[in-house]
């Protein structure tokens, strides 16, 4: 994932369950503390736009501690009683916590802003029963029209013979790697859950002649396009601005058929002793009040449907019609298959 860090919210006094209001609209008369593990990103902006307003509203003292998502999850897994109350993770890592019982299914009646989520985020939360999405990203196609001689309009175009040796795709181990497997299954018109990805890997075998590189970091694409080594790439929307700086001639598009989303989620840790205020934090993270600010200052796709962005503000985000058509990946299905998929992926694309 592109982000990962931990907030440890500290104060001189611990709040009791009685002291921390269960209402999302009420402030606390007594100071309280909550421990939140979250992503590393623009700490000064996070402090001013997310943390400080919550401190003031709920009378909680907040202190930050940084770390990446994988390390934070591993730390919690090894010590579930570490005192972490709320954790923000990428979707695939959060699914590991669901499977292992580290997080609890949420009481939807305590999170009034759930009703304001965009359609794919609302569907994902309802199906899992766990915490909601706080950020949405998605994958699209960036390409140099002059270099390939035609416009790309669909995912199926990636398989065109004219693109031999000109395409870069994210490696399976990256954020959007599993999206490529789903896109390949769609190319075969097969529901990926019906065959556990068999048709997808047949399609990837067919795609191989076109693949110049499977990349591990989107930053690699900057040089690949600037040097003319690739003319087409599948990439997350967040990486587009940097690529366009190096190669202004490229075009970014999302097929009309839709795309696959990556969500960052926020969950209550099962061992939390401060669950009432944890719910208040979750409600704050998905509120239109916050996301109208944070989506712009952090350049993150909002998951609250009431957030209003201009075309310029939303240019490199999953927003509006693109967000409405974005499909969530079921990582409770994907994660158990990853060892097998990784073996097939490496034999086909990385040998």
C-alpha positions in Angstrom: 0.0 0.0 0.0 1.2 3.5 -0.5 0.6 4.6 3.1 1.0 3.4 6.6 1.4 4.9 10.1 0.2 4.7 13.7 -1.4 7.3 15.9 -1.2 6.8 19.6 -3.7 9.0 21.4 -2.4 9.8 24.8 -3.7 11.8 27.8 -3.1 12.1 31.5 -6.4 10.5 32.3 -8.0 7.3 31.0 -11.7 7.6 30.2 -14.1 5.0 31.4 -16.9 3.7 29.3 -19.3 5.9 31.3 -17.3 9.0 30.8 -17.0 8.6 27.0 -20.3 9.5 25.5 -21.9 6.8 23.2 -23.5 9.5 21.1 -21.6 10.6 18.0 -22.9 14.1 18.4 -22.0 14.8 22.0 -18.7 15.9 23.4 -17.2 14.5 26.6 -17.2 16.3 29.9 -14.2 14.3 31.1 -10.9 14.0 29.2 -10.4 10.6 27.6 -7.9 8.8 25.5 -8.0 6.4 22.5 -5.3 4.6 20.7 -5.5 4.6 16.9 -3.2 2.9 14.5 -3.2 4.5 11.1 -1.4 5.4 7.9 1.8 7.4 7.5 1.0 10.4 5.4 1.5 14.2 5.6 1.6 14.3 9.3 1.2 18.0 9.6 -2.0 17.9 7.5 -3.4 14.9 9.3 -2.8 16.7 12.6 -4.5 19.9 11.6 -7.4 18.4 9.5 -8.2 15.1 11.2 -6.7 14.8 14.7 -7.0 18.3 16.2 -10.7 18.8 15.3 -11.5 15.4 16.9 -9.5 16.3 20.0 -11.5 19.5 20.4 -14.8 17.8 19.8 -14.3 14.8 22.1 -11.9 16.2 24.7 -9.2 13.7 23.8 -5.5 14.3 23.8 -3.8 12.9 20.7 -0.2 12.0 20.2 1.2 10.4 17.0 3.5 7.5 16.5 4.6 6.5 13.0 4.9 3.1 11.3 3.9 1.2 8.1 0.8 -0.8 7.7 2.3 -4.3 7.6 4.4 -3.7 10.7 1.5 -2.2 12.6 -0.7 -5.2 11.8 2.0 -7.7 12.7 2.6 -5.9 16.0 -1.1 -6.0 16.9 -1.3 -9.7 15.8 1.5 -10.6 18.1 0.1 -8.6 21.0 -3.7 -8.2 20.7 -3.8 -6.6 24.2 -1.4 -3.8 23.2 -4.0 -1.1 23.9 -4.8 -0.2 20.3 -8.5 0.7 20.0 -9.0 1.6 16.3 -6.9 0.6 13.3 -6.8 2.0 9.8 -5.5 -0.4 7.2 -5.6 -1.2 3.5 -8.4 -3.5 2.5 -6.3 -6.7 2.1 -4.6 -6.4 5.4 -7.9 -5.6 7.2 -9.3 -8.9 5.8 -6.5 -10.8 7.7 -7.8 -9.2 10.9 -11.3 -10.2 10.2 -10.3 -13.8 9.5 -8.2 -14.0 12.7 -10.8 -12.3 15.0 -8.6 -9.3 15.8 -11.4 -6.8 14.9 -15.0 -6.8 15.8 -18.0 -6.4 13.6 -19.4 -3.0 14.1 -22.7 -1.9 15.6 -24.1 0.1 12.7 -26.5 1.9 14.9 -23.5 3.7 16.5 -22.2 5.0 13.2 -24.8 7.3 11.7 -22.7 8.3 8.8 -22.7 4.8 7.3 -25.8 5.9 5.4 -23.8 8.5 3.6 -21.2 6.2 2.1 -20.8 5.9 -1.6 -22.5 2.8 -3.1 -19.4 0.5 -3.4 -18.2 1.4 0.1 -21.7 0.9 1.5 -22.0 -2.5 -0.2 -18.5 -3.6 1.0 -19.3 -2.6 4.6 -22.7 -4.3 4.6 -21.3 -7.5 3.2 -18.4 -7.7 5.7 -20.1 -6.2 8.7 -16.8 -4.7 9.8 -15.5 -1.1 9.7 -16.2 1.2 6.8 -13.9 2.6 4.1 -12.3 6.0 4.7 -10.5 6.3 1.3 -11.1 5.0 -2.2 -8.6 4.6 -4.9 -9.0 2.8 -8.2 -7.0 1.5 -11.2 -7.1 2.7 -14.8 -5.0 2.8 -18.0 -2.4 5.4 -18.8 -1.1 5.5 -22.3 0.8 7.4 -25.0 -1.6 7.6 -28.0 1.1 8.8 -30.4 3.3 5.9 -29.5 0.6 3.2 -30.1 -1.4 4.9 -32.9 -4.9 4.4 -31.5 -7.1 5.2 -28.5 -7.6 2.8 -25.7 -11.3 2.4 -24.7 -11.5 -0.8 -22.8 -9.6 -3.3 -20.6 -9.7 -5.7 -23.5 -7.5 -3.4 -25.5 -4.6 -4.5 -23.3 -4.6 -7.8 -25.2 -4.3 -6.2 -28.7 -1.4 -7.6 -30.7 -0.3 -4.0 -31.5 0.8 -3.6 -27.9 3.4 -6.4 -28.0 6.2 -5.5 -25.5 4.7 -2.1 -24.7 2.6 -2.7 -21.5 3.5 -2.4 -17.8 1.2 -3.9 -15.1 1.5 -3.9 -11.3 3.0 -7.0 -9.8 0.6 -9.3 -7.9 2.2 -8.4 -4.6 1.3 -4.7 -5.0 -1.9 -2.9 -4.1 -3.5 -3.3 -7.5 -2.0 -6.7 -8.4 -5.2 -8.6 -7.5 -7.1 -6.2 -9.7 -5.1 -7.4 -12.7 -6.2 -11.0 -12.0 -9.9 -9.8 -11.8 -9.5 -7.8 -15.0 -8.1 -10.9 -16.7 -11.0 -13.0 -15.6 -13.4 -10.4 -16.9 -11.6 -10.5 -20.2 -12.6 -14.2 -20.4 -16.1 -13.4 -19.2 -15.7 -15.7 -16.2 -16.8 -14.9 -12.7 -13.5 -15.2 -10.8 -15.1 -16.9 -7.8 -16.5 -19.7 -10.0 -13.1 -21.1 -10.9 -10.7 -19.5 -8.3 -8.9 -17.6 -11.1 -8.2 -20.4 -13.5 -9.6 -18.4 -16.6 -7.8 -15.3 -15.3 -4.4 -17.0 -15.5 -5.2 -18.3 -19.0 -5.9 -14.7 -20.0 -2.6 -13.6 -18.4 -0.7 -16.2 -20.4 -2.3 -14.6 -23.5 -1.3 -11.1 -22.2 2.3 -12.0 -21.6 3.6 -11.1 -25.1 2.4 -7.5 -24.5 3.9 -7.2 -21.0 7.3 -5.4 -20.9 7.4 -5.2 -17.1 5.6 -6.1 -14.0 6.4 -3.2 -11.6 6.6 -3.1 -7.9 6.3 0.7 -7.4 4.3 3.1 -9.5 7.3 5.5 -9.4 9.0 3.1 -11.8 6.5 4.2 -14.5 7.9 7.7 -14.5 11.1 6.6 -16.1 9.5 3.9 -18.2 7.3 6.4 -19.9 9.9 9.2 -20.0 12.4 6.9 -21.7 9.8 5.4 -24.1 10.3 1.9 -22.8 6.5 1.4 -22.3 3.5 3.1 -24.0 0.7 1.7 -21.9 0.4 0.9 -18.2 -2.3 -0.2 -15.7 -1.9 2.1 -12.7 -3.6 3.5 -9.6 -5.1 6.9 -10.0 -2.9 8.4 -7.2 0.2 7.9 -9.4 -1.0 9.7 -12.4 0.2 13.3 -11.6 3.8 12.2 -11.2 3.8 10.2 -14.5 2.2 13.2 -16.4 5.0 15.5 -15.1 7.6 13.2 -16.7 5.5 12.4 -19.8 2.9 15.2 -20.4 1.7 13.5 -23.6 0.1 10.6 -21.8 -3.6 10.1 -21.3 -5.3 8.5 -18.3 -8.6 6.7 -18.7 -11.0 4.5 -16.8 -13.1 2.2 -19.1 -16.8 2.7 -19.2 -17.3 -0.8 -18.0 -15.9 0.2 -14.6 -12.9 -0.4 -12.5 -11.6 -2.1 -9.3 -11.3 -0.2 -6.1 -8.8 -0.3 -3.3 -10.2 0.9 0.0 -8.5 2.0 3.2 -10.7 0.9 6.2 -11.1 1.8 9.8 -11.9 -0.9 12.4 -12.5 -1.4 16.1 -10.0 -3.7 17.7 -11.8 -6.5 19.5 -9.7 -6.0 22.7 -10.5 -2.2 22.9 -11.6 -0.9 26.3 -12.8 2.4 24.8 -15.3 1.3 22.2 -17.8 4.2 22.6 -15.2 6.8 21.7 -13.8 4.5 19.1 -17.2 4.5 17.3 -17.2 8.3 17.5 -13.8 8.4 15.8 -15.0 6.1 13.0 -18.1 8.2 12.5 -15.8 11.3 12.3 -13.5 9.6 9.7 -16.4 9.0 7.3 -18.2 12.3 7.9 -18.8 14.8 5.1 -17.6 17.5 7.4 -14.1 15.9 7.6 -13.8 14.4 4.1 -14.8 17.7 2.4 -11.5 19.0 3.9 -9.2 15.9 4.0 -10.0 14.7 0.5 -8.6 18.0 -0.9 -5.7 18.5 1.5 -4.6 14.8 1.3 -5.7 14.2 -2.3 -7.7 11.2 -1.3 -10.8 9.8 -2.9 -13.7 10.4 -0.5 -16.1 7.7 0.6 -18.8 10.0 1.9 -21.3 10.6 -1.0 -22.0 14.1 0.2 -18.5 15.4 -0.4 -18.5 17.9 -3.2 -15.4 18.4 -5.4 -14.8 20.4 -8.5 -13.6 18.8 -11.7 -10.1 20.1 -11.0 -10.1 18.9 -7.4 -11.3 15.4 -8.5 -9.1 15.1 -11.5 -6.8 12.4 -10.0 -9.3 10.8 -7.5 -11.8 8.0 -7.6 -14.9 10.2 -7.5 -18.4 10.6 -9.0 -19.3 8.2 -11.8 -15.9 6.4 -11.6 -16.5 5.7 -7.9 -20.1 4.6 -8.5 -18.9 2.0 -11.0 -15.9 0.8 -8.9 -16.0 -2.8 -7.7 -14.6 -3.9 -4.4 -12.4 -6.9 -4.3 -13.3 -9.6 -1.8 -10.1 -10.2 0.1 -11.6 -12.9 2.2 -11.8 -14.8 -1.1 -8.4 -13.5 -2.5 -6.1 -13.9 0.5 -6.3 -17.7 0.9 -5.6 -18.0 -2.8 -2.6 -15.7 -2.9 0.1 -18.4 -2.4 -1.3 -20.4 -5.4 -1.8 -17.2 -7.5 1.7 -16.0 -6.7 3.2 -19.3 -8.0 1.2 -19.1 -11.2 1.9 -15.4 -11.7 5.7 -15.9 -11.3 5.7 -18.8 -13.7 3.8 -16.9 -16.3 5.0 -13.3 -16.0 8.1 -13.2 -13.9 10.3 -16.0 -15.3 
